[in-house]
């Protein structure tokens, strides 16, 4: 399993050092497939594997 953490910070002005917004996403991969994605809001995003388990068509 591979875990990837992405943090995106928005600043008030270039080189100001004052962060006004931060987004964090967490991605979990297994066998080259995304198995879990936790959005910046803390909610779980649907992946292809969760869609197929729920009987939805992959788009």
Protein Blocks (a to p, Z undefined) as FASTA:
>chain_A
ZZddddddddfbghklpafbdcddddddeehiafbdcdfkopacddfklmmmnopacZZ
